[in-house]
Amino acid sequence: MGSLKCAKELCQKLREAGYIAYFAGGFVRDYLLKLSSSDSDIDIATDALPEEIVQLFPNHVLVGAQFGVVLVLYGDYQFEVATFRKDELYENGRSPTSVQLKSSPKEDACRRDFTINGMFFDPLTEEIHDYIEGKIDLEKKLIRTIGSPDERFTEDRLRMLRAIRFTHRFGFTLDEDTRKAIIRSSHTLLPSVSMERIWQEFCKMRATQSRNSALSFKEALIDMHALGLLKIIFPPLKNVT
């Protein structure tokens, strides 16, 4: 049984128990772009609480129950099943320290990073639920934060690098307000984000290029330099124009 079929069955079980269950994040984006998505991209969002999820799926791992996330082992695959939530407090520029579970799908969408990543897909009805104009931005080929870019980058500094990665992965344009916010916030990247996480983003940029020669890691680096990020990561570049 493939991962897509397993994920759909998992949603079906949640639905039969009386809960909402959607595919979320990268899978929805790639589905609309008609791109193949890896198994790990099939994340599931639901209004079931963590304790309700684990009752339905005994084969699980609690990876972030305080944030509403349960890793469900189903068939030959594992899926992150996350309760709809609203992030309330950020203190370290990387992750929320306080969340409100049992929120609405719209509130959950609004806490996410970019519009193209904030849509939901109902695998049973094949409906797209879009509260943040993600489909419009996909059509425009635009990378834009959900809501205020300054707020999104204050919440999670890594999103600045992710904005560049998505821009060059898909050959899209970076929204002008989002670009200006990165310039304003670039100096805050360190120490909020660890070098390990930064290196992982670099590796993802390289991996994307190897799959599609039309996308250039070199261009992504040039963009990072223009936005003030590269000199933060590599201080010797501060005087390079």
SERO-4910 file (N, C-alpha, C, O; in steps of 0.05 Angstrom, whole numbers):
BEGIN
 pado doro    nc1    nc2    nc3   cac1   cac2   cac3    cc1    cc2    cc3    oc1    oc2    oc3
  Met    A     17    -24      0      0      0      0     18     25      0     36     27     17
  Gly    A     13     44    -18     29     68    -20     23     88      2      3     86     16
  Ser    A     41    107      5     38    126     27     12    143     23     -1    150     43
  Leu    A      6    150     -1    -18    166     -6    -43    152      2    -61    163     15
  Lys    A    -45    126     -4    -68    110      4    -69    107     34    -91    109     46
  Cys    A    -46    103     47    -46    101     76    -55    127     89    -70    126    108
  Ala    A    -45    149     79    -53    175     90    -82    180     87    -95    191    105
  Lys    A    -93    172     64   -122    175     60   -138    158     79   -159    167     90
  Glu    A   -129    133     84   -143    115    103   -142    127    131   -161    125    146
  Leu    A   -119    139    138   -116    150    164   -136    173    168   -149    175    189
  Cys    A   -139    190    147   -159    211    148   -187    200    150   -204    211    164
  Gln    A   -192    178    136   -218    166    137   -225    157    165   -248    160    174
  Lys    A   -206    145    179   -211    136    207   -217    160    225   -234    158    242
  Leu    A   -202    182    221   -208    206    237   -236    216    231   -250    224    249
  Arg    A   -243    216    205   -269    226    197   -292    209    209   -312    219    218
  Glu    A   -288    182    209   -308    164    219   -311    168    249   -333    162    260
  Ala    A   -290    177    262   -292    182    291   -304    210    297   -306    217    321
  Gly    A   -311    225    277   -324    250    281   -306    275    279   -314    297    287
  Tyr    A   -281    271    269   -262    294    268   -258    303    239   -263    289    220
  Ile    A   -249    328    237   -239    338    211   -211    327    207   -196    324    226
  Ala    A   -204    321    182   -177    312    176   -170    320    147   -183    312    128
  Tyr    A   -149    336    145   -140    346    119   -110    340    115    -95    337    135
  Phe    A   -102    338     90    -73    339     84    -65    369     86    -81    387     80
  Ala    A    -41    374     95    -32    402     99     -4    406     87     11    387     82
  Gly    A      2    432     83     30    439     77     40    433     49     26    438     30
  Gly    A     64    422     48     78    419     22     63    401      3     65    405    -21
  Phe    A     49    380     13     35    362     -5     14    378    -21     12    374    -46
  Val    A     -1    396     -8    -22    410    -22    -10    429    -43    -20    430    -66
  Arg    A     12    442    -36     25    460    -55     34    444    -80     29    452   -102
  Asp    A     48    422    -75     58    406    -97     36    393   -113     39    389   -138
  Tyr    A     14    386   -100     -9    374   -114    -20    395   -134    -26    388   -157
  Leu    A    -22    420   -126    -33    440   -144    -13    447   -166    -21    455   -188
  Leu    A     13    444   -160     33    449   -180     38    425   -198     54    426   -217
  Lys    A     23    403   -192     26    378   -207     55    367   -205     66    357   -224
  Leu    A     66    369   -181     92    358   -175     90    334   -157     72    333   -140
  Ser    A    108    315   -159    108    292   -141    117    302   -114    135    320   -112
  Ser    A    106    291    -93    114    299    -66    124    274    -51    114    252    -54
  Ser    A    145    278    -34    156    255    -20    137    247      3    119    261     11
  Asp    A    142    222     12    124    211     34    123    230     57    102    234     69
  Ser    A    146    242     64    147    259     88    131    284     86    125    298    105
  Asp    A    122    291     61    107    316     56     78    312     62     63    332     63
  Ile    A     68    287     67     40    283     72     36    287    102     36    267    117
  Asp    A     32    311    111     25    317    138     -5    320    141    -19    328    122
  Ile    A    -16    313    164    -45    313    168    -52    332    190    -40    332    211
  Ala    A    -72    349    185    -82    368    205   -110    360    212   -126    353    195
  Thr    A   -117    362    238   -142    353    248   -152    369    272   -136    383    284
  Asp    A   -177    368    278   -187    381    302   -187    361    326   -194    369    348
  Ala    A   -178    337    322   -175    318    344   -151    326    361   -130    334    351
  Leu    A   -154    324    388   -133    330    406   -113    307    407   -120    285    400
  Pro    A    -88    312    416    -68    291    417    -77    266    431    -73    243    422
  Glu    A    -91    269    454   -100    246    469   -122    231    454   -125    206    458
  Glu    A   -137    244    437   -157    231    420   -144    217    396   -153    196    388
  Ile    A   -122    228    386   -108    216    364    -95    190    373    -97    170    359
  Val    A    -82    190    396    -68    166    405    -88    143    412    -81    120    411
  Gln    A   -112    150    420   -133    130    425   -141    116    399   -146     92    399
  Leu    A   -142    131    378   -149    119    352   -127    104    339   -131     84    325
  Phe    A   -102    112    345    -79    100    332    -58     91    353    -40    107    360
  Pro    A    -61     67    363    -43     58    385    -13     57    376      4     59    393
  Asn    A     -8     54    350     19     53    341     28     81    335     25     91    312
  His    A     40     94    355     47    122    352     71    129    369     80    114    385
  Val    A     81    153    364    103    164    379     96    193    386     88    209    368
  Leu    A     98    200    411     92    228    419    117    245    414    137    243    429
  Val    A    116    261    394    140    277    386    137    306    394    157    321    396
  Gly    A    112    315    399    108    343    406     79    347    415     66    365    405
  Ala    A     70    331    433     42    332    442     35    359    453     12    368    450
  Gln    A     55    373    465     49    400    476     42    420    454     30    440    459
  Phe    A     51    413    430     45    430    407     24    417    389     19    426    367
  Gly    A     12    395    399     -9    382    384      0    363    362    -15    358    344
  Val    A     25    353    364     36    337    343     40    308    352     53    304    373
  Val    A     30    289    337     33    260    343     44    247    318     33    251    296
  Leu    A     64    231    320     75    216    297     60    189    297     64    172    315
  Val    A     43    185    277     28    160    274     41    141    255     47    149    232
  Leu    A     46    117    264     57     96    247     34     81    235     19     68    249
  Tyr    A     31     82    209      8     70    196     17     56    170     29     67    153
  Gly    A     11     30    169     21     14    147     51     14    148     63      8    169
  Asp    A     64     19    126     93     20    125    104     48    127    127     53    121
  Tyr    A     87     67    135     94     95    135     89    108    162     75     97    179
  Gln    A    100    132    165     94    148    188     85    176    179     96    187    160
  Phe    A     66    187    194     55    212    187     53    230    211     45    221    233
  Glu    A     60    255    208     55    275    229     26    283    229     16    293    209
  Val    A     12    278    251    -16    286    253    -17    308    274    -10    304    297
  Ala    A    -25    331    266    -24    355    283    -51    367    287    -67    370    269
  Thr    A    -57    373    312    -82    387    319    -81    416    309    -61    430    312
  Phe    A   -103    425    297   -105    453    290    -98    470    314   -108    465    336
  Arg    A    -81    489    310    -72    505    333    -68    534    326    -67    542    302
  Lys    A    -67    550    346    -61    579    344    -37    584    361    -38    580    385
  Asp    A    -15    594    349     10    600    364      6    626    379     -2    646    367
  Glu    A     12    626    405      6    650    421     31    665    429     30    690    430
  Leu    A     53    652    434     77    666    445    102    655    433    107    631    434
  Tyr    A    119    673    422    146    666    412    166    682    429    162    706    433
  Glu    A    187    669    437    207    683    453    236    680    443    253    697    448
  Asn    A    241    659    427    268    654    419    274    658    390    296    651    380
  Gly    A    254    667    375    258    671    346    260    646    330    271    646    308
  Arg    A    250    624    341    252    599    327    226    582    329    218    570    309
  Ser    A    214    581    352    190    564    356    172    575    377    181    590    395
  Pro    A    146    569    377    128    579    397    133    567    424    140    543    426
  Thr    A    129    582    445    131    572    472    103    567    484    101    555    505
  Ser    A     83    577    471     55    573    480     37    571    456     38    587    438
  Val    A     19    551    457      0    548    435    -28    543    446    -31    534    469
  Gln    A    -48    548    429    -75    543    436    -85    521    418    -88    525    393
  Leu    A    -91    497    429   -101    475    413   -131    478    408   -144    494    421
  Lys    A   -140    461    390   -169    460    384   -178    486    371   -201    495    376
  Ser    A   -162    498    355   -170    523    341   -183    514    315   -188    491    310
  Ser    A   -189    534    298   -203    528    272   -182    523    250   -159    531    253
  Pro    A   -190    511    228   -172    508    205   -161    535    196   -137    537    189
  Lys    A   -178    556    196   -169    582    187   -147    593    205   -127    604    196
  Glu    A   -151    591    232   -131    600    251   -105    585    247    -83    596    249
  Asp    A   -107    559    242    -83    542    238    -68    551    213    -44    552    213
  Ala    A    -83    557    192    -71    566    167    -56    592    171    -34    596    160
  Cys    A    -68    610    187    -56    637    190    -31    637    207    -16    657    207
  Arg    A    -24    615    221      0    614    237     24    604    220     47    606    229
  Arg    A     19    595    196     39    582    179     56    604    165     51    628    168
  Asp    A     77    595    150     97    614    140     89    629    115     85    653    115
  Phe    A     85    614     92     80    627     67     53    618     56     44    595     61
  Thr    A     41    635     40     14    629     30     13    603     14     -7    588     16
  Ile    A     34    597     -1     34    573    -17     35    547      0     30    525    -10
  Asn    A     43    551     26     46    528     44     23    526     64     23    509     81
  Gly    A      3    543     61    -18    545     82    -45    534     75    -65    539     89
  Met    A    -46    519     53    -72    508     44    -76    480     55    -58    466     62
  Phe    A   -102    472     55   -109    444     63   -123    430     40   -135    442     23
  Phe    A   -120    403     40   -132    387     19   -148    365     33   -137    350     49
  Asp    A   -174    362     26   -190    341     37   -187    317     19   -197    317     -4
  Pro    A   -173    295     27   -168    273      9   -193    256      3   -193    240    -15
  Leu    A   -215    260     19   -239    245     14   -257    258     -6   -271    245    -21
  Thr    A   -257    285     -6   -274    299    -25   -258    313    -47   -269    322    -67
  Glu    A   -231    313    -43   -212    326    -62   -217    356    -64   -213    368    -85
  Glu    A   -227    368    -43   -231    397    -41   -206    411    -30   -193    400    -12
  Ile    A   -200    434    -40   -178    451    -29   -191    472    -11   -211    485    -18
  His    A   -180    474     13   -190    495     32   -167    516     34   -146    511     46
  Asp    A   -173    539     24   -153    560     22   -163    586     35   -181    599     25
  Tyr    A   -151    592     58   -160    615     74   -140    639     70   -146    660     81
  Ile    A   -119    635     56    -97    655     56    -88    662     27    -65    672     24
  Glu    A   -105    657      7    -99    664    -21    -74    650    -31    -59    660    -47
  Gly    A    -71    625    -22    -48    609    -31    -50    602    -61    -30    603    -75
  Lys    A    -74    596    -70    -78    588    -98    -72    612   -116    -60    609   -138
  Ile    A    -80    636   -108    -75    660   -123    -45    664   -126    -35    671   -148
  Asp    A    -30    661   -104     -1    665   -105     13    644   -121     34    649   -133
  Leu    A      3    619   -121     14    599   -138     11    607   -168     29    603   -184
  Glu    A    -12    617   -174    -17    626   -202      1    650   -209     10    652   -232
  Lys    A      6    667   -189     23    690   -194     53    683   -193     70    699   -200
  Lys    A     58    658   -183     86    649   -179    100    668   -159    122    679   -165
  Leu    A     87    671   -136     96    690   -116    101    677    -89     84    662    -80
  Ile    A    123    683    -77    129    674    -50    122    698    -31    136    719    -32
  Arg    A    102    694    -14     93    716      3     85    704     30     74    683     32
  Thr    A     93    719     51     86    709     78     56    712     83     42    727     70
  Ile    A     46    696    102     18    698    110     17    720    131     30    719    152
  Gly    A      3    741    125      2    764    143     27    781    142     41    781    122
  Ser    A     34    794    164     57    812    165     83    796    163     88    779    179
  Pro    A    100    803    143    126    789    141    144    794    165    159    777    173
  Asp    A    143    818    176    159    824    200    151    806    223    169    796    238
  Glu    A    125    802    227    116    784    248    124    755    243    133    741    261
  Arg    A    121    746    218    128    718    212    158    713    216    165    691    225
  Phe    A    175    733    210    204    728    213    212    732    242    232    720    250
  Thr    A    198    748    257    203    751    285    197    725    300    211    716    318
  Glu    A    175    712    291    168    686    303    188    665    297    195    649    315
  Asp    A    198    663    273    216    642    265    236    654    244    229    658    221
  Arg    A    261    658    253    281    671    236    288    653    212    297    663    192
  Leu    A    285    627    216    293    608    194    275    613    169    284    606    147
  Arg    A    252    624    173    234    629    150    247    647    129    239    646    106
  Met    A    266    664    137    280    681    117    295    664     97    294    669     73
  Leu    A    308    643    106    323    625     88    303    608     72    307    602     49
  Arg    A    282    600     85    262    584     71    249    600     48    242    589     27
  Ala    A    245    626     52    234    643     31    252    642      6    242    640    -16
  Ile    A    278    643     10    296    642    -12    296    615    -25    297    612    -50
  Arg    A    296    594     -8    296    567    -19    271    562    -37    274    551    -59
  Phe    A    248    569    -27    224    565    -43    224    582    -69    215    573    -90
  Thr    A    234    607    -66    235    624    -90    252    611   -112    243    611   -135
  His    A    274    600   -105    292    589   -126    285    560   -133    291    551   -154
  Arg    A    272    546   -114    263    519   -121    243    519   -143    244    503   -162
  Phe    A    224    538   -141    202    538   -160    206    559   -183    190    560   -201
  Gly    A    227    575   -180    231    596   -200    210    618   -197    202    630   -217
  Phe    A    201    623   -173    180    643   -167    194    670   -162    218    673   -161
  Thr    A    177    690   -157    186    717   -149    181    721   -119    160    712   -109
  Leu    A    200    733   -106    196    739    -77    181    765    -75    189    786    -85
  Asp    A    158    764    -61    142    787    -56    158    810    -45    176    806    -28
  Glu    A    153    835    -55    169    858    -48    169    864    -18    189    870     -6
  Asp    A    145    863     -5    143    868     23    159    847     39    171    853     60
  Thr    A    157    822     30    172    800     43    202    804     40    217    800     59
  Arg    A    210    813     16    238    818     11    249    841     30    270    838     42
  Lys    A    234    862     32    242    885     49    244    876     78    262    885     93
  Ala    A    225    859     87    225    850    115    250    833    120    261    834    142
  Ile    A    259    817    101    283    801    104    307    819    108    324    814    125
  Ile    A    309    840     92    331    859     94    331    871    122    352    874    135
  Arg    A    307    879    132    305    891    159    313    871    181    323    879    202
  Ser    A    307    845    177    311    826    198    335    808    195    340    791    212
  Ser    A    350    811    173    372    792    167    392    790    190    403    769    195
  His    A    397    813    204    417    813    225    409    797    250    425    792    267
  Thr    A    383    788    251    373    773    274    375    743    269    367    727    287
  Leu    A    384    734    246    385    705    240    400    690    262    391    669    271
  Leu    A    424    700    269    440    688    290    438    705    315    437    730    313
  Pro    A    437    693    339    439    664    344    413    649    346    412    626    355
  Ser    A    391    662    337    365    649    340    364    622    326    352    602    336
  Val    A    376    620    302    376    596    287    404    583    289    424    596    285
  Ser    A    404    557    295    430    543    298    443    539    271    430    539    250
  Met    A    469    537    271    484    532    246    476    505    234    477    502    209
  Glu    A    468    486    250    459    460    240    434    464    223    432    452    201
  Arg    A    415    480    232    390    484    217    396    501    191    384    496    170
  Ile    A    415    520    194    422    535    170    435    517    149    429    519    125
  Trp    A    452    499    158    466    480    140    445    462    127    447    456    103
  Gln    A    425    454    141    404    437    130    389    452    107    382    440     87
  Glu    A    385    478    111    372    494     90    390    495     65    380    494     42
  Phe    A    416    499     70    435    499     47    434    472     32    434    472      8
  Cys    A    433    450     47    432    424     35    407    420     18    407    408     -3
  Lys    A    384    431     28    359    429     14    360    445    -12    349    437    -33
  Met    A    373    468    -11    376    484    -35    393    470    -56    386    470    -79
  Arg    A    414    457    -47    432    441    -65    417    418    -77    419    412   -100
  Ala    A    401    404    -60    386    380    -69    366    388    -90    362    373   -109
  Thr    A    353    411    -86    334    421   -106    347    425   -133    336    418   -153
  Gln    A    371    437   -132    385    443   -157    392    417   -171    390    416   -196
  Ser    A    400    397   -156    408    372   -169    385    358   -183    389    343   -202
  Arg    A    360    363   -174    336    351   -186    327    368   -211    313    357   -228
  Asn    A    334    393   -211    325    410   -233    346    430   -240    351    449   -226
  Ser    A    360    425   -262    383    442   -269    375    471   -275    393    488   -276
  Ala    A    349    476   -280    341    504   -285    342    521   -261    342    546   -263
  Leu    A    344    509   -237    345    524   -213    374    526   -203    387    505   -203
  Ser    A    383    549   -195    411    553   -190    416    559   -160    406    578   -149
  Phe    A    433    542   -148    442    547   -121    459    573   -120    458    588   -100
  Lys    A    474    578   -141    490    602   -143    472    627   -142    479    646   -128
  Glu    A    449    626   -156    431    649   -155    419    653   -128    414    675   -119
  Ala    A    414    630   -114    403    632    -87    423    646    -68    416    662    -51
  Leu    A    449    638    -71    470    651    -55    472    681    -60    476    697    -42
  Ile    A    470    688    -86    471    716    -93    448    731    -80    451    754    -71
  Asp    A    424    719    -81    401    731    -68    405    734    -38    398    755    -27
  Met    A    416    714    -25    421    715      3    441    737     10    438    751     30
  His    A    461    741     -8    480    763     -4    466    790     -7    471    808     10
  Ala    A    450    793    -27    436    818    -32    417    826     -9    412    849     -3
  Leu    A    406    805      4    387    810     26    401    812     53    387    817     74
  Gly    A    427    810     54    442    814     79    445    789     96    455    791    118
  Leu    A    436    766     86    438    741    102    465    728    101    475    717    121
  Leu    A    478    729     78    503    713     74    525    724     92    541    709    103
  Lys    A    526    750     96    547    762    113    542    756    142    561    757    158
  Ile    A    518    750    150    512    742    177    522    714    182    533    707    203
  Ile    A    518    696    162    527    668    165    557    666    162    570    650    175
  Phe    A    568    682    143    597    682    138    608    710    142    610    726    123
  Pro    A    615    717    166    624    745    173    646    756    155    646    780    150
  Pro    A    665    739    144    686    751    126    674    764    101    688    779     88
  Leu    A    649    759     95    636    771     71    624    798     77    612    810     59
  Lys    A    627    808    101    615    834    108    623    857     90    608    875     84
  Asn    A    648    856     81    659    878     65    658    872     35    668    888     19
  Val    A    645    850     27    642    843     -1    617    856    -12    596    852      0
  Thr    A    619    870    -34    596    883    -46    587    869    -71    568    877    -84
***
